Amino acid sequence: MDAEQRRRWLVAAARAEGRVAVTAAAAVLDTAPETIRRDLALLEKHGLLHRVHGGARPVERAGYEIELATREHRRLAEKQRIARAALDQLGDAESVYLDEGSTGRALADAFPADRRCTVVTSALPTATALATGTAATVLVLGGRLRGNTLATVDHWATRMLADLVLDVVFLGANGISREHGLTTPDPAVAAIKSTALARAGRKILIADHTKFGVNSFCRFADVADFDVIVTDTGLPAAQARRYSLLGPEVVRA
């Protein structure tokens, strides 16, 4: 097993079990504990794991989030494919909600320049991309601005969102599992997502394959709440089918 394979194994093990221990990983991978510690330090530097005494936990379970600037450069090709496939679900919608996050930003970048509709978002980077690059009318939710994602939250935002009727919502998640549904680390973000979901006609989940099988702190929806899940081909077809049995159509872009 080379270094890249070893680090992928560490991330997968941490996400599956909630924690990966240095001694246990060293025994399984037949390598020195010092090598595992160096791997964990590198993975923490790249925002994939959070180091704790004796090992590490995945950032989603630990309640940490990777900054938007970092996330936008990770799995960019997959997110661009997801965005293009998600836009096929737009139909004749006149009112659209577009979630915060790097996949939502990819969708904003791919949004048809001549499409005239109203797009509601909590995310300032997404709002800027749409307002400067498309014919859409952009409505930004007010509220407290989160520094790591540049998105608004709290009661100002949920109150504004609760008064709207939305044809389509595109939502992301930090974790997606058949057991616990859709989750995110921050309760304030979960409130925005669940409110948007409640105001939606058609509900589209946009998430790359690394979010599946992961659980975070705050649950905001069931898989069955969505009409369509748009992900990438990194999610195996067998897993995609298991999620589709819960209700939504699963599109692998």
N, C-alpha and C positions, 0 to 999 in steps of 0.2 A: 504494500500500500504506500503510494507516494504521499508527499506532504499535503497536496490539494485534496486527495481522497480522505486522508486522515482528518483534515479540518471539516470537510463536509460531514463526516461521520460524527464528529463532536457536536456540530450544530444540530444534526438530526436527533442524536441521542438526548441532548438537552431539551429539545422541543417535545420529544416523545415522553420523557420521564419528568420533566420540570426542573431537572438538575443533572449535571454530569460531574462525577467526582474524578479527580486527578488519578488517584491510585487505581480505581476500577478501570478507567479508560486505558491507563498504561498497561494493565494486565491483559485486557481484551485485545488491544492493538499491538501487544508485544513490543513496546517501546519504553524508553526511559521516562519517568515522571517529569524530569526537567524539560523534555521535548514537549510533553503535553502542556506544561505550564507556559512555554513559549508560544505554542499554538493558541492557547486561551487568551494570552495577552494580545496577540495579533487580531484574533477574532473580536475581542473587546474594542480594540482600536478602530475596527471597521464597523462597529455598531451592531454586531450579530449576537454577541453574548455579553452578559454582565458578570464579572468575576466576583465570587464570594469565597469565604474561607474553605479551602479544600477542593474547590472546583469552580463551576460557573452555572448560571441560569440564563435561559433565553431572554432577550430584552422584553418580549411581549409579556411573559409570565412575571417578570420582575417589576412590571409597571413602568418600564422605561420606554421611550419612543425615540426612534432615530430622527434626527433633524431632517426637514424636508429637502434641504440642499444635498444631503448625503443620499437620501432615498431616490431622488430624481435621476441619479447616475447609476443606480443598481437595476439590473434586469431591464434596461431601457428598451431593447428590441421587443421583449415580451410585452411590456406595457404599451408600446405603440401598436402592436398587433391586437391586443385586448381593446384598446381605444377604437381602432377602426371597426372591429367586429361589434363593439357595443353600439356604435353609431348606426349600425344597420337596424337596431331596435328602436330608433328614434321615431320612425313612422311620421305621422302628421301632427305630432305633439306641438302644442302652442305654448305650454308652460313646462319647464324642465328644472329639476333640482340636480345640481352637480356637487358632489361631496368634496371635502378637503382631501389632501393626500396626493402622492406622486402619480398614481394611476388616474385620478381625477384630472390632474394637471395635463397628463398626456391626452386625455379625451378633449380637454379644452383646446389644446394645440392642434388637434385633428378636426375640430368642429368645422362644418362647412362655412366658408367665409360669407356666402350669400344667404345663409339661412336666417329668416326673420322669425324670431320667437322670443319669449322671455325666459331667461336663464337666471335662476336663483342659486346663490352659493354663499357659503360661510367663509370661503377661502379667498384671501386677497390676491395671491398669485394667479389663481384661476380666473377671478374677476378681471384682472388686468389683461390677461391673454385674450379673453373673449371680447372685452370692450375695445381693445386696440386692433384686433385681428378679424372681427366678424361683424355682421350686421345685426346681431342679436341685441336685444335690450337686456342689460345686466342689472340685477337687483342683489345687493349685498346685505346680508343679515348684520344687524348691529350687535354689539355686545363686547365682552372682554376678549382681547386679542391674545391668543396663545403664541408665545415667542418661538416655539420650535416648529410650528406648522403654519403660522400666520393666518389662522382661522379664528372666527369668533364663536363664543360659547356663552352659556349662562342664560338667565331668564329673559333678558332683552331679545336674544336670538330665538329662543323657543317660542316666546309669545308672538313674535312677528311671523314665524313659520307656521304657527298653529292657525293663523287667519288666512292661509293661502290654500288654494286648490291646485294640485299639480298633476299634469298629465302623465309624466314619467319622472322617476327618480333614479339616479345612478349613485349607488352607495358602495363604499369600500369597507374593509374590516381588517383588524390586526390579526384576528384568529377566526377560523371557520372549522367547526367540527360537527359531526352528526349527533354527538352526545350533548354538547352545550350550545349549539347554534353559533351565532355571530357575536364576537366579543371585541372589546377595545380597552386599553388601560385606564382611560380617564372617564369618570362618571359624567362629567359635563359634555364630553363628546358623545357618549352613549345617548344622552338626552336629546341632542340635536338629531342624531341618526334615527332614533325611534320616533321622534316627532315628524321628521320628513317622511318616514315610511307610512305613518298614519294618514298623511295628507295626499298620498300618491294613488294614481290610478294604476299605472303599470310600474312594477318594481324590478330593477335590474341590479344585480350584484356584480361589481367589477373587482377582480382580485387575481393576482398572480399565484402560481401553484405553491409557493412557499408558505402561503397563509393557511393552507388546508392541513387539518390535523393538529392545529395549534389552538390553545386556549389562552385568553387573556383575562383581565380582572372583571370587567363589566359586560354583562350580556345585554344586547339590545334587540335581538330578533331571533327567530327560528329560521332554519334553512327553508322550511315550507312557506314562509312569508313571501318569498320571491317568485316571480314569474320566470326569470331567466338568470342563470349564472354565466358570466363570460370570464373565462380564464385562458391560460396558455397550454400548449401541448406538454408542458412539464408535468401536468397532472395526468397520471396514467388513466387510460380509458376505463379500466375496471373501477378505479376510484370515482371517476366522473359518473359512471353508471350508478354507483351506490348513492351518490348525492342526488341524482335525478329521480331515484325511487322515492325520495322524500317530497317530490312535487315539481321543482323547477326544471325547465329545459337547461341542459348544460352545454355551452358552446366552448370548444377548445380551439383557440385561434393560433 
